[in-house]
Amino acid sequence: MKHSTKSVWGGEEKSLIAGATQVPIVSSVVFAYDDVDKWSDVILGKEDGYIYGRMTNPTVDAFEEKVRVLEDAEAAVSFATGMAAISNALFTLLSPGDRVVSVKDTYGGTNKLFIDHLPRFGIEVTLCDTTDHEALEKEIKKGCKVLYLETPTNPTMKLIDIARLSKAAHQVGAIVITDNTMATPINQNPLQLGSDLVVHSATKYLGGHGDALGGVICGPKNLVNQIYEYRMINGAPLDPNAAYSLIRGMKTLQIRIERQNENAMEIASFLKKQPLVEDVFYPGLTDDPSHELAKKQMNGFGGMLSFSLKGGLEAVNEFLPRLRFAHLAANLGAVETTVGPVHTTSHAECTLEERKAMGIPEGLVRYSVGIENASDLIEDLEQAFKYIENKITVK
Ligand SMILES: *Cc1c(COP(=O)(O)O)cnc(C)c1O
């Protein structure tokens, strides 16, 4: 099966009951047995079945299966949110005295885990400059339990070489986790590049409609099972209603991503020519520092881009409300275009100083391209540029 077939058919078979063509929302918290021995066998894992909603559920199961098939993984486990997936993975795999190596501009919530929470448990965290592969390799060589990657990064769209760093990590016996939220399984498959685990905020592109929260991790059975055991106790399962919305959204994953890839390329090229735009960050642009790596490691350049305006935050504040076809909102990866400045979106959790340390300019606009017509989006941007032209003082 190719990606588009997987996103439509993948993982559903077992959960289609009574001839239903769509996976039903099973809202029952518990599952009953006529036979105590069978019940016991299911608890012991000797037989397939469902026990209690904090463990798993037929709707949730179908969602996990669909992502598993798309990532070509042995196993998958889902969570209430993307952050639950990330924190459960890290708290499962790390113990006091262990060390994590990662990069400075991971997602804001992940960065918060690294700087505030893991250190409280005696876990050492080393964050390198995101694109400095030599520095990363040097830190990995010193020994670490986990190498945590995110590529492309949010919001400056920097790329990290998954294959190269996975190789370095495996030489010291580290487990590699890659956040694949931005790329989706359509544009990038980290497991095939050497990452041990892949994590998604399903809230974004997988669901694609901004109406359900969720997270998921895929990888080999032994690691995924460990994380599942921890999640079961930690208590952050995916809700069956959300699982249903995510499954429904994922059926169109391939065609949405293809369209978003195309739209983002057109818009990035347009922005590049705008006199009021200081910088455009999009790996699809041939002069982008990550372009060559993107061609090597990705199947598409993605639907996310960011750009900075001459005139800084002041200009951004005038510009954004003029856009007609863009929600000013913190979400990304939906069918509608969403925009926002960084301090209210991906890095709302961080202070100004923390954002500065991550190399994120305050005049940066995160633009998550939807599936609208690209010419309409460009016209919309054009009129907003025209509006601010005379209003802002260019520094
Ligand atoms: C949004 C996001 C997360 C967190 O996901 P939630 O579902 O909001 O908890 C993690 N990583 C990346 C790259 C994200 O964009």
The ligand as an SDF file (V2000), in Angstrom:
LIG
                    3D

 15 15  0  0  0  0  0  0  0  0999 V2000
    2.0150   21.2490   18.8310 C   0  0  0  0  0  0  0  0  0  0  0  0
    3.2730   20.5230   18.8860 C   0  0  0  0  0  0  0  0  0  0  0  0
    3.5510   19.6590   19.9550 C   0  0  0  0  0  0  0  0  0  0  0  0
    2.6140   19.4950   21.1290 C   0  0  0  0  0  0  0  0  0  0  0  0
    1.4010   18.9310   20.7470 O   0  0  0  0  0  0  0  0  0  0  0  0
    0.0190   19.1330   21.5620 P   0  0  0  0  0  0  0  0  0  0  0  0
   -0.9040   18.1980   20.8750 O   0  0  0  0  0  0  0  0  0  0  0  0
   -0.3590   20.5790   21.4530 O   0  0  0  0  0  0  0  0  0  0  0  0
    0.2980   18.7580   22.9810 O   0  0  0  0  0  0  0  0  0  0  0  0
    4.7510   18.9780   19.9310 C   0  0  0  0  0  0  0  0  0  0  0  0
    5.6340   19.1210   18.9270 N   0  0  0  0  0  0  0  0  0  0  0  0
    5.4050   19.9520   17.8890 C   0  0  0  0  0  0  0  0  0  0  0  0
    6.4170   20.0660   16.8070 C   0  0  0  0  0  0  0  0  0  0  0  0
    4.2170   20.6780   17.8330 C   0  0  0  0  0  0  0  0  0  0  0  0
    3.9920   21.5080   16.8040 O   0  0  0  0  0  0  0  0  0  0  0  0
  1  2  1  0
  2  3  1  0
  2 14  2  0
  3  4  1  0
  3 10  2  0
  4  5  1  0
  5  6  1  0
  6  7  2  0
  6  8  1  0
  6  9  1  0
 10 11  1  0
 11 12  2  0
 12 13  1  0
 12 14  1  0
 14 15  1  0
M  END
$$$$
